[in-house]
Amino acid sequence: MADHVDLVLEQWRARRPDLDASPMGIIGRMSRLGALFDAELRRNFAKHDLDRASFDVLATLRRSNPEHSLTPAGLMHSSMVTSGAISQRLDRLEARGLVTRAPSETDRRGVQVTLTPEGLELIDKVLPTHVDTESQLLTGLSKAERDQLAGLLRTLLESLGDKRD
């Protein structure tokens, strides 16, 4: 069975036989998968009036501690949201009543971001559909293949400096 990336690699072999284009096979497939995954995840988030970054903030607060509360810096450290996006994202989530920002009790200059009951209800509603969507995206792989792929991707990420703090 062949995919689009195989066609691209064949074309490069024909036009530039001197060039080892095999890395394109991996990166190209990962890029295509990323786009397919992103489209499906966005579709699921949209059903709940969320985007990926908003989901990530809510999910990070939900899983972080029993109080569902972090500083903005803690959110950036624990989530996949960039520093440039965090303030804007928090403004939107706060306007929707999904999070609150309050002065820190331990640092006068700091702020604590906390899930509201509405935010907790929403993330608890969305999370199972998110996991189900991800599971559906991986149905082409067996459990053993999923485990193997997860290990290989972890190794690659670590080799590129993406380590658990």
Salt bridges, closest charged atoms under 4 A:
ASP3 OD2 - ARG29 NE 2.70
ASP6 OD1 - ARG29 NH2 2.68
ASP18 OD2 - ARG16 NH2 2.82
ASP38 OD2 - ARG42 NE 2.84
ASP38 OD1 - ARG52 NH2 3.10
GLU40 OE2 - ARG43 NH2 2.49
ASP49 OD2 - ARG96 NH2 3.76
ASP51 OD2 - ARG89 NH1 2.89
ASP91 OD1 - ARG101 NH2 2.34
GLU94 OE1 - ARG101 NH2 2.98
ASP107 OD1 - ARG109 NE 3.93
ASP124 OD1 - ARG62 NE 2.74
GLU134 OE2 - HIS130 NE2 3.08
ASP147 OD2 - LYS143 NZ 2.93
ASP165 OD2 - HIS77 NE2 3.61
